[in-house]
Amino acid sequence: MAIKTSQEECSDRRCQAAWVGQVNDVTYKASVGMFDLFRDKKRVKSYSREDAPFPFAYGKGFWDWLRIANGGRGMPNFMKAMQFTNSLMMTDLSCYPWVDLGPDVILVDVGGGDGSAVAGILPFASNILRAFVQDRPGVIELAKSYWNHQNSALVQSGRVILQAHDFFTEQPVWSDQEAITIMRHLNDAVAGHSRLLVQDIVISHACHDRGGADSNAMNGAYPPPYPAPLPANGGLANENQLNAGYSGR
């Protein structure tokens, strides 16, 4: 029996359907350009997000494309898909000593999306006086819907503040130089006792034989591999990490 429900209808009904649409209708379609990309000797060695497979295939960067895709539904669909992805991730938010930061902490999640990370942290940190979720204006508008269902009282009381702030132009994985620029802007805005937590992804090798690649590497750059016969990087379990690089996010 054919499924005739549109991606828009599915994403409004449940986040799982939005994720299926995101992966199959967006990400996998971009794979048709990978062969031509790998034949381009300059692009295949590039670390620029503009030279990732997705913008190569679609002619636009991932975030620029989302703004115009599906008659404006691209970004809402993506955020619903990410809500489903977040629900599958096992994150230990209690591992950081939040209470050691002292009283009346101001937390700012820069590029915080729908604010789901803040929602996960607050139960472990009663000392957080206010938590700001900063992102681009269009994303913050969508985040309001999330908080209306998550815990509207936190927003109404002012403990959680959804703040539109275009901290650059978009929110992909920036190059080293662009990341330094963003960090300098943050450094200029915070007090001397502030703490900066950086969330990043370390992409592991898929093969078990790494040779000498891990010599003199920083601690944690090469985590212990998964046991055979699984791929060393966990395979499908870490697909989202590879998709981020694939899309140029």
C-alpha positions, 0 to 999 in steps of 0.5 A, a space after each residue: 500500500 502506497 503511503 501518500 502522506 506528504 512530508 509536511 503532514 508527516 512532520 506536523 504529526 510526529 518527529 520520526 516521520 520528519 527524520 525519515 523525510 530528512 534522510 531520504 528526501 534530502 540527504 540521500 539525494 545529495 549523494 548523487 553528486 559525490 562521484 563528481 565531487 571525488 573526481 575534483 582534485 581541489 574540492 576533494 582535499 578541501 576543508 571548506 563547508 562550501 565543498 562538502 557533498 551537499 552544497 556541491 549537489 544542491 548548489 547552495 549551502 545546507 542552511 541556505 537551502 533549508 530556508 527556501 526548501 519545500 515552500 518554507 517548510 525545510 527548516 521546521 522539518 529539519 528541527 522536528 527531525 533533530 528532535 527525534 535524533 536528540 531523543 535517541 541520544 544518551 547524553 550524561 548532562 550531569 557529568 559537568 559540575 554545574 553546582 560548582 559554578 556558584 550561585 546565580 549562574 547565567 547560562 548562554 547556549 550560543 546556536 542553541 536551536 530549539 533549546 533542548 540542551 538547556 532543557 536537559 541541563 536545568 534539572 541538574 543545575 538549580 543554581 542557574 538563574 537565567 538560561 539564554 537560548 540564542 539562535 537566528 530569528 527564524 529558529 527562535 520562532 520555531 523554538 517557541 513551539 518546543 517550549 510551549 510543549 516542553 515547559 512554558 512556565 520556565 519561559 513565562 517566569 523568565 528563567 529561560 529566555 529565547 533570544 534571536 541573535 544572528 551571531 554570524 550569518 548561519 550555524 555550520 561547522 566553521 573553519 578554524 579562522 571563522 571559529 576563532 572570530 566567533 570565540 573572540 566575539 564571545 570573549 569580548 562579551 563575557 566576564 572574566 570568571 565565565 566558563 566556555 563549554 565547546 560541544 564538538 564531534 570527533 569523527 573516528 576511523 571506520 577501520 580498525 587498523 589506524 597505523 601510526 595516525 594516532 601518534 602525538 594526537 591530543 587526548 581523546 582524538 582516537 577513542 577506543 574502537 568498537 570490537 569486531 565485527 563492528 566497524 571501529 567507529 560504531 558504523 550506523 550508531 555514529 551516522 549523524 556525525 558523518 552526515 554533519 560533515 557530508 552536509 557541510 553543517 
